[in-house]
């Protein structure tokens, strides 16, 4: 069997009702699920709004963009080119050793590139993820009660907030992507994002969290954005 040399290793704290342990996951496939809203009419309305701005209609809804696994990072800083990128808080799904885990990450995207190539824009920026995961089976029954939030800038201005119920549930996304009830081992999928509370905007720092009000716990992560100059 040929070794997948494109896979990367990420370290996570696997936190469950029985405790926490550190583990290393080999991730060979990274997927960004887009247009995952449950309200089909609202999704179509937003697509038409973006078309007016020159952003091409997706080939399908939802759509599953592939990015290099090397773009995934748990680091506290990323580097971007130019000042037109911004973060998006999203649930992440991680399949490892036959078990599904969930966490939170940011689909950091170059907005200027997005206007002429969404797939390319997904590849341009690193994708920060929190180094903590929960077992999906511990939250499946109360999935819709969980909350996503993000904060922009050093003053932590609330940027996004809402229930994960606004997006398609993990089982639905997985079945649409794989035509089965599970992801391939070593796959990490972003599950879609919420609308911003104001304008989409770049910032020097981005923080994100996934809150489980039933089990009274949360996963948090933050990263600084270092902007590199465009010289021509």
MOQUIHU-V906336 format. One line per field, one symbol per residue. ss: DSSP state (@ for helix, = for strand, . for the rest). psi: psi as a letter, one per 20 degrees, with the letter a starting at -180 (. if undefined). burial: I if it has 24 or more other ideal C-beta (glycine too) atoms within 12 Angstrom, else O. Layout:
ss = ???
psi = ???
burial = ???
This chain:
ss = .......=========..=========.======..=..@@@@@@@@@@@@@..........=====.@@@==...=====...==..========..========..==@@@@...@@@@@@@..===..====@@@.@@@@@@.======....=======@@@=..@@@@@@@@@........====..............========....============....
psi = pppniiqrpqpqoopaiiaqqpqppooipppopqljqhohghghghghghhhjjpqpqhrprqopprphiipqjrjqrpqpakkqrrppqqqppppljqpqqbqapmpqohghhhinggghhhhqqnpqqkpqqphiiighkgiiqpqqqpprijlpphqprqiihrqrghggghhhikajqqqqjppppjqrqqqibqpqqriqpqqqppnigjmrqpqqqqqoppqqoj.
burial = OOOOOOIIOIOIOIIIOOOOOOOOIIIIIIIIIIIIIOOOOOIOOIIOOOOOOOIOOIOOIIIIIIIIIOIIIIIOOIOIOOOIIIIIIIIIIIIIOOOIIIIIIIIIIIIIIIOOOIOOIIIIIIIIIIIIIIIIOIIOOOIOOIIIIIIIOOOOOOIIIIOIOIIIIIOOIIOIIOOOOIIIOIIIIIIIIIIIOOOIOIIIIIIIIIIIOOOOOIIIIIIOIOOOOOOO
